[in-house]
Amino acid sequence: MERRGCGLGCIIAGLGLMLILCLVPYLLSSLYSIVTTLLQVPVAASWLWGDWLNTLVGESDLLYMLLAEGPICCVGAIGLLILILGLVMLITGVGQGEGQYTEEEYLTPEER
């Protein structure tokens, strides 16, 4: 069997990695909110990612929106790309077997 290089597996793994990197800030912020709620901290649970961004960018609404909503837009685009890639693979039948071989194909020239 011939090795074809990276191929489809690397593309899907790369898209998955990009998806994870875009979602990490939101995951950490959600975990922070859940933990503060479960531990019944007297401070209201806040959106950690939003608070941190607010201190970083200051008064720039455009930069805040790009940093806050940009990763979610990227996640949506990457998710859509993975869905389309999966549908194309499903339609074209990637991953199907090679088909049936006849017994003659396994015989050496001397046995034929």
C-alpha positions, 0 to 999 in steps of 0.5 A, a space after each residue: 500500500 502506498 503512503 500518500 502523505 498527510 492527506 485528509 486526516 491532517 486536514 481534519 486534525 488541523 481544522 479541529 485544532 483551530 476549532 479548539 484554539 478558538 474555543 479555549 477562551 470561552 471554555 475557561 470563562 465558562 469554567 470560571 463562571 461555573 466554579 464561582 457559582 458552585 462555590 457560592 462566591 459572594 461576587 456575581 459570576 462574571 464573564 472572565 474573557 469579557 472582563 479581561 478583554 475590557 481591561 486590555 482594550 480599554 475604550 475601543 469598542 471595535 477592537 473589543 468586538 473583534 476580539 470577543 466575537 472573532 473566535 466565535 465567527 472562526 468556530 462557526 466557519 471552521 465547523 461549517 467547513 468540517 461539515 461540508 468536508 464530511 458531506 463531500 466525503 459521504 457523497 463521494 464514498 471515501 472510505 469504501 472498500 476496494 471492491 471484490 477481488 477475483 481469485 485469479 488476481 491473487 494467483 502468481 503467473 505460474 499458478 495461472 
